Amino acid sequence: MNRMIYVKTTETCQLNCKHCFTNGINGAKIYFNPHKTADWVKRLHTEAYKPNDTMHFEFHGGEPFLAPISHMRKFYEETKDLWPNSSYGITSNFVLKITDEHMDFIKGPLGNRVGTSWDPKIRFENEKQEKLWENNVRFLLDQGVTVKLFISITKDTVNIEPIELLKWVKELGVQEMALERLTGNGNALLHPEIFPTNLEQDAWFLKMHEQIIEYDTRHWFDNEFMETIYNKFETGFLKGGTFCRDCEEKLYTINADGTLSGCPNAAPEEQFGHIDDDIKSLINSPRRIKNIACERSRDPRCYECPVFMYCGGDCHQLAWQGDICGAPKSLMKLLKVEKHGNNGWYNKTKYCR
C-alpha cells in the first residue's frame, strides 16, 4: 500500500488565506516535537509495516518552514531507513527568504522537489508578497528544483478562462500543477462566498478540457487533476488522486501538538488520538473507524449516476449542493461517450513529448 504521513511542523502561518483548511495566522504558534513524532512513526512501523509498503512524509502546516529546519532534518534522520521505499516532501507558501539552509534541505532530504500554492486574489495581501513568491519560484526552477503548483478552485479561479490559466502556468515554468477543490474546513468555513457552485465548477472543468484539446496543452506540464480524469478512460486506472476513496485508511496527519487525524483538511477539527497513545488503540480508534466507514460509504444517488464506474463517488469531503455533487461529471460523461463511441479519443503518449 502507498502510505502517507502529513507532519505538521506548526499550526500557524504568516499568511491568512480565506480558503485554507487550517486557521492561518490564528493557528497555534507552536512547533512539532521531532523526537516524539519520529518515535511514534517508529512504533507505527513496528506494528503495521507490511512488505512492499511505500511511505511518503509531507512536511505541512501552517507554513512548515516557520519551524526550525533542524527539527525537520532530525525527524528525517530518525525515520529515513524505516521503509525501504520512502520519500519526503514539503508544501510551502514561499513568501519568505530562501537561505542556503533551505536549499540544502530541499536538495537533500526533499529530493530536489517542493510544492507551493498560488490562488487569485485571496492568497497575497499585497503585490510585494506575490512578487516575492514568484521570484522564489523562478529561483527554485533556475536551481533545478521540481516545483508542483497547487491552485484552489475558488469563485475567482472559475472566472479565469482556463486557457489563460494554463498559459500563465506554462510561462511560470513549473513542471506540475494540481487543481484542488475546496472543502469546508478551517478558514474556508468563515468565507462561504469564495466557493463556486458545483455547477460552475463542473462547467469550468469541461471548458478546460475543450481548451486543452483546442490548444494541445497536455505536453506543457503535468496537469495532475485533469490527467487523473483522463487516465480513467485511457488506462483504466480509476482510483487516482482524490478518487481513491481510501485516504482515511492509508494516511495519517500528525498535528504540531501531537494529536492525530486522517485527512489533513479535517485535521484542525477531527482528531482520534495522540502520539503518546498505544499504536493498536489508535489504529482501532472508534473515531478513526467511523471516518473510514464514512469514506467507504456513498451517497445513494451515486449508484444511479451514468459515470459512477469511473468516478467511484469522488472525495467524501466534497459537499453536495442539492442534487449536484462536486465531481467533474459533465467532463466524465463526455469522455465516456467518446471512449465507447470511438469518436477519436486519443492516447496521451501521442501528445506528450
N, C-alpha and C positions, 0 to 999 in steps of 0.2 A: 504494500500500500504506500502511496505517496503521502507522507505525513508532513504537517507544518505546525510550527510554533511561532506565534507572534510574541515578541519580547518587548513590552512597552518600557522604555528606559525612563520615561517620565509621563506625567498626565497633563502637563501644561505645554503651552506653545507661545511663541512671540507674535503669531497671527491669530485672528479670531474669525475665521471663515464661517459664513452663515450656514453653509450646508454640511459642515463637518460633523461626523458621528461622535467625535469627542467633544469636550467642553471648551476648547480653545484656550484663551488666556485665563479663563476661570477654572481650568483644571488644577488639581492639586500640584503644588510646586515641590515635588519630591522626586528622588531618583531611585531606580531599582537597586536591589542588593545583588551584585553579580555572583557572589559565592553561594548565597542561599538559593538563587534562581538556578544556577548550574547544578547544585546538589539535587534539586527537585527533578531536573532533566535526567540526571544520572539514575535516580530511583525509578523514574518512568521507564528508562531504557532497561533496567534490570527486570522490571515487572512485565513490560509489554512488548519488548523487542521481538520481531519476527524476521526470519531470513528474507532477504530481498526487499525489506522496507527501505525507503529513502526518507530523508529528513531535510527540510528546509527551515532555517531560522530567519525570521524577518524582524529586524530592529524597527520599532514603531513608536508611536507616541499618541498625543502631543508631537512635539518636534524632537526626534530621537537624538539629534546632535547637540541638544541642550545639556544632555548628560555627559559626564567626562568620557572621552574616548577610551581612556584607560579601563573604565568599567566594562565597556563592550569588548575590549580586547581580552580582558581577564575571563569573561564569560566564554568567548571564542576558544581560548586556550584550554579551558576546562571541559569543553564539550566536543571539540572538533574530531576526536578519534572514536566517539561512541558508535556512530553509524558508519559503515563503510562507504555509503553514498550520502554525504551531507553537503549542504551549501548554506551560504549566509547572504542576506541582502539587507537593504535599508531603503526606506521611503522618507525623503527629507523635503522640506519646502525650499531649501537652499536660499533662503533670504538671510544670509549670513556670510561672513568672511571665510573663504576656504583656505585653510592653512596646510602646511606640509604634513602635519599630523593627520588631518582629514585625508589627504591624498595617499599617505602610506597605508591607512586603514582601508581605503577604497581599493587600492591596487593590490593589497594583500588579502586579508580575510574576506572581503566582499567580492573577490574575483573580478575586479575591474568593471563592475556594473552597479548602477543605482536606479532608484525610482524617484520621480518628483512629480509635482502636480501643477497644473495651470487651469484656471477657470475664469471665464469672462465676468468682470465687474464685481465679483463677490469675494475675491481672494486677497488682493493687494489694497492697502489703504491709500497708496499714492503711487505716482509714476516712478519715484525713486526706488521703492520696493520692487516694482515689476522689472525695472531696468537692472537692478542688482541680480534678481533671479535669472533674467535672460543672459546676462553676462556670465554668470556662473555656469549655466547650462552649456553655453558655447565654449567656455574654458574647459569644462569636463570633456566635451566632444573632441576638442583640439588635443587633449591629453590621451585620447584613445579609449575613453570610458564609454561603455554602452549605457545609454540613457533610455529608460522607459517612462513615457509621459502619460500620466493619468489625467483624464478630463471628465468631470462630473456632468451628467445630463441634467442641466437646470433649465429654467424657462428662458434664460438668456442664451444658453447653448443652442436650443432648438430654434432660436430666432436667427441663428447664423446659417447661411446657405452652406450645406455640407461640403461642397467642393471648395469653398473659400477656406473652411477649416482645414481640409486636407492639404490644400496648397500651402497654408501657413505652417502646418506641422512639417511638411516636406522642406520648406525653406529653413526652418529652425534646424533641421538636420538630425533629429533624434531617430534612433533605429526602430523604436517600438512605441505604439500608442494604445492605451486601454481606455475605452469609454465605460464609465461607471454610472449606473442608475442609483438614484437617491433612496435611502431608507430613512424611516422616521426615528432617528436616534440623535442624542446629543444636541448640538446647536440647531440641527435641522428641525427639531421639534418646535423651536421657537420662531421658525421662519417658514410657515407653510406657503407663503407667496412665491418662494423660489422653485417650487415643484411644478414641472409641466404636467398637464393631464396625461393619462396613459394613452389617450388617442393622439395627442400632439407628439408624444414620444414615438409612438408606433409609426406615424406618418413620416417623421424625420428619419427614422432608420430606413424606411422604404425608399425615401428620396436619396439618402446616402448611397444605397445600393445602386440605384439607377445612375447616379453620377459617377460611381466607381466604374461602372461598365462604360459609360459615355466617354470618360476621360482616361480610362485604362490606368487606374491608380494602384493596382494591387502590388506592384513591384516597388512602389515608392518607399514603403516602410511596412512593418508588421502591424496591421490594424487588427489588434487581438480580438476584440469583440466580434467584428464582422467575420473574421476568419473562423472563429468558433462556430458561427452560424453556417458558413459555407462548408465547413468540414462535416457537418451533419449530413449533407447531401452529396458531397464529393467522396468522402472516405467511409461514411457510416459511423464515425465516432460521435456519439450522441451526448456524452457526459462532460464535455469540456467546460472550463470556466465556471460561471455561476449556475450552470445547468446540471451540475454533478449530483445534487440532492443528497450528498453525504458529508457536507462540511463539518457538521457537528460531531461526526464520528472520527474524522481524521485530523482535526486541528484543535489546538488549544491557544488561548490568549492569556498570557501572564501579565496582569496589570502591574504597574510600578509598585503598588502597595502589597504585592504578593497574592492578591486574590486571583482566582482562576475563572475563566469564561470559555465559551466556544467561539462563535463568530465575533471578530473584533468590532463589528458595527454595534453589536448589542453589549459589548463588554462593560461600558460605563454603568449600565442598568442591571445586567443579569450576571450574577456570579454563582458558582456552585461549590466553591471551596477555597482553600488557601494552600500555598506551597508547603506549609507546615503539616498539612494533613497527610494521613496514610494514603498511599497511591491507590490501593484497591478501593478504599472508600470513595475516592474521587472519581475513579473510572465508573463506579456503580452508583454515583450520587443520584438520588431521585430527580434532582433538578436537571442534571445532565441527561439522564434517560428521557425525561419529559421533552427536552429540546430535540433530542434525536427522533423521538416519536412524532413530534410536530413537524419536523423537516421531512420525514418519510411519508407523512400523510399528504394527500392532495385535496384541493377543493373539488367537490363532486362535479363541478362544471368542466373541470379539465378533461374528464373521461369522454365528454361529448365533443371535444374540440377536434377539428379535422387535422391538426398538426401536433396532437399530443404525443404521437410516437417519436417525433423529433424534439419537441420541447421538453417533455417529461415533467412539466409543471413549473419549470424555471425556479428561480431562487425563492425560498419560502419567506424571505424577509420583505419581498416586494408586495405592496398593498394593492388589492383590487379597488377599483372605483366603480361601484355598481356592478355591472356585468362585464366590465373591461379589466383584463389583467394587465400586468406590467411587461409582458413578453412582446417581442417584435413579431407579432402574429401575422400581420399583413405580408411582411417580408418572407416568412416561412411558408405561407400559403402560396406565394408566387413561386418560390423555389421548388416547392412540391409539384406544382403544375408543370414547371419547366423540366424537372427531372423525369417525371413519369410520362410527360407528353413528348419527350425527346425534342424539345424546341430549342436545342442549341446551348444548353447549359454547359459551360466549359470547365476544363480542368485547370487548377491553379498553376500547375507547372508550365503551362503554355505562356503564362504572363509573368511569372517570377524570373528574374534574370539578374 
